[in-house]
Amino acid sequence: MIKTACLISDIHMPEMSGVQLQDALRARGHDIPIIFITAFPDDKIRSQALAQGAVCFLEKPFEGEALSRCIDSALKDNTAKNG
């Protein structure tokens, strides 16, 4: 079985928000490191996503290096959990 090492998701999507996706995954027992991106930053949503375990919350536009750091952090977190 292939496991997802990291998920990168926008906050604003047509059918459900990124935070709703995060909730649904957690409810199903999937503890995937998530990196959120958004063009519409909102402190309440940022706080909620991070409190629920998101690795990063990036505002568009962002530098490639910022995304790279987030991915590195997510992969380290995932490796530590799955040892």
N, C-alpha and C positions, 0 to 999 in steps of 0.2 A: 504494500500500500504506500502510495506517495503522500507525504505530509506537506502541507503548505508551511513554508518557513516564515513568511511575512506577507501581509496584505497591505496594499496601498489603495486608499479609497478617497474619493471626493466626499465632502460632507453633504452637498446638495445633489441629489439624484432624483429622477422622476418618480419612482415607485416607493422608495423609502429613503430616509436620510442615512448618512453614514453612521450616526449614533444608533439609529434603529437597527442597522445591520450588525453593529457591534453587539447590541443587546441580544439579537436573535442568535448570533454565533455563540455567545457565552451561554445562553439558555440551552443550547444544544450540546454544550460541553466542549466547544472548540476554543482553546486558549491560544489563539493565533496573535502574534504581535501585530498591531495595526498602526499604520502611519496615515494620518488624515491630512488632506490638502483642501484648501478652500480659497475662493476669490472673495468671499463674503465673511470676514472674520467677525466672530461674536464671542465675547468673553464668557458668557454663560455656557455656550455650547463647547467652547474650548475646555473650560473647567470640568464639565460633565464628561467629556471624552477622556480627558487625562485621568480623572478620578476613577473611571471605569477601566483603566489600564492601557489606554493608547500610549504608544511609545513616543510619538511626536505629533505635532499639530502645526503644519506649515501653511503660511499665507502666500497666495500667488501674488505677484511673481516671487519665486524663491531661487536662490542659487543652487546649482547642481551639487555643490559641496555640502550644502545643508541637507539635501536629500540623501547624499552619500553617507553622511554622519548618522542620519536617522536609520538608514538601512543597516549600517554596521551595528548600531545599538540594538535594533530589532533582532538581528541574527545572533548576536551575543546573548541576548535575553532568551531566545528560543533554544540555543545550544545549552545554556545553563539549566533550563527547565527540563530538557529532554536528555541531558547528559550523555 
